[in-house]
């Protein structure tokens, strides 16, 4: 059962938490006025769900558009996830991108290379 924990807006993605699948999905456009505020809040409400004994946990990103300030904050959010990985959590990131969306694909590739954690890129 997916539970929405943040509704989407024209400028922010929706965030879904699926307790059964141990998954958090982030979907939509990310162009908030204050990206730091949005992603700091996202970290607070999602990462509290990942506590020892650590489950296997998946973070899915299905972003249509990301501005530069959001890209920086997504990197910071994923660094928090990397901390959970270093602490023993079997977290992984799945980054979805449309086949012809080079910007989102390149962002995913950059994040994968930078973070060095389980990270899968999937085109659709």
C-alpha positions in Angstrom: 0.0 0.0 0.0 1.6 3.3 -1.1 1.1 6.2 1.2 1.7 9.7 0.0 3.7 11.7 2.5 4.1 14.8 0.3 1.6 15.8 -2.3 3.0 17.2 -5.6 2.6 20.8 -6.6 3.5 22.5 -9.8 7.0 23.1 -8.4 7.6 20.1 -6.2 7.5 16.3 -6.7 5.2 14.0 -4.8 6.8 11.6 -2.3 5.3 8.2 -1.8 6.2 5.8 1.0 5.4 2.1 0.5 6.0 0.3 3.8 5.4 -3.2 2.4 8.0 -2.7 -0.4 10.4 -0.7 1.8 10.4 2.0 -0.9 10.3 5.8 -1.1 9.4 7.1 -4.6 9.9 10.7 -5.6 8.0 11.7 -8.7 7.4 14.9 -10.7 9.0 18.3 -11.3 11.6 19.7 -8.9 11.7 23.5 -9.2 10.8 24.7 -5.7 11.5 28.3 -4.7 13.6 27.0 -1.8 15.1 23.7 -2.8 17.1 23.4 0.5 14.0 23.7 2.6 12.1 21.1 0.5 14.9 18.5 0.5 15.8 19.1 4.2 12.2 18.4 5.0 12.2 15.4 2.8 15.3 14.0 4.6 13.6 14.5 8.0 10.4 12.7 7.1 11.9 9.8 5.0 15.1 8.9 6.7 13.5 8.4 10.1 11.9 5.3 8.6 15.3 3.7 8.1 16.5 2.5 11.5 18.5 -0.5 12.8 18.0 -3.4 12.2 18.2 -2.0 8.7 15.8 -3.3 6.1 16.7 -3.4 2.4 15.4 0.0 1.2 14.9 1.4 -2.2 14.7 5.1 -3.3 13.1 5.6 -6.7 13.4 8.9 -8.5 11.1 9.6 -11.5 11.7 13.2 -12.1 10.5 15.1 -15.2 12.5 18.2 -14.7 15.1 19.3 -12.1 16.5 22.8 -11.8 20.1 23.4 -10.7 19.3 24.2 -7.1 17.2 21.0 -6.8 20.0 18.9 -8.4 22.4 20.2 -5.6 19.9 19.3 -2.9 19.1 15.9 -4.4 22.9 15.2 -4.2 22.8 16.3 -0.5 19.8 14.1 0.2 21.5 11.1 -1.5 24.6 11.7 0.6 22.4 11.2 3.7 21.3 7.9 2.1 24.9 7.0 1.5 25.5 7.5 5.2 22.9 4.8 5.9 24.6 2.5 3.4 28.0 3.1 5.1 26.2 2.3 8.4 25.1 -1.1 7.1 21.7 -0.5 5.4 21.1 -2.2 2.1 19.8 0.9 0.4 19.7 1.4 -3.3 18.7 4.1 -5.7 16.8 3.6 -8.9 16.9 6.6 -11.2 14.3 6.5 -14.0 14.5 8.7 -17.0 12.7 9.0 -20.3 14.7 7.5 -23.2 15.2 10.9 -24.9 15.7 13.0 -21.8 19.5 13.5 -21.8 19.4 16.1 -18.9 17.8 13.7 -16.4 19.9 10.8 -17.6 23.1 12.8 -17.3 22.1 14.0 -13.8 21.5 10.3 -12.8 24.9 9.3 -14.2 26.6 12.1 -12.4 25.0 11.2 -9.1 25.8 7.5 -9.5 29.5 8.3 -10.2 29.7 10.8 -7.4 28.0 8.8 -4.7 29.5 5.3 -5.2 26.4 3.5 -3.7 24.1 0.9 -5.3 22.5 3.0 -8.1 20.6 1.8 -11.1 19.7 3.9 -14.1 16.5 2.8 -16.0 15.2 4.3 -19.2 11.5 4.0 -20.2 
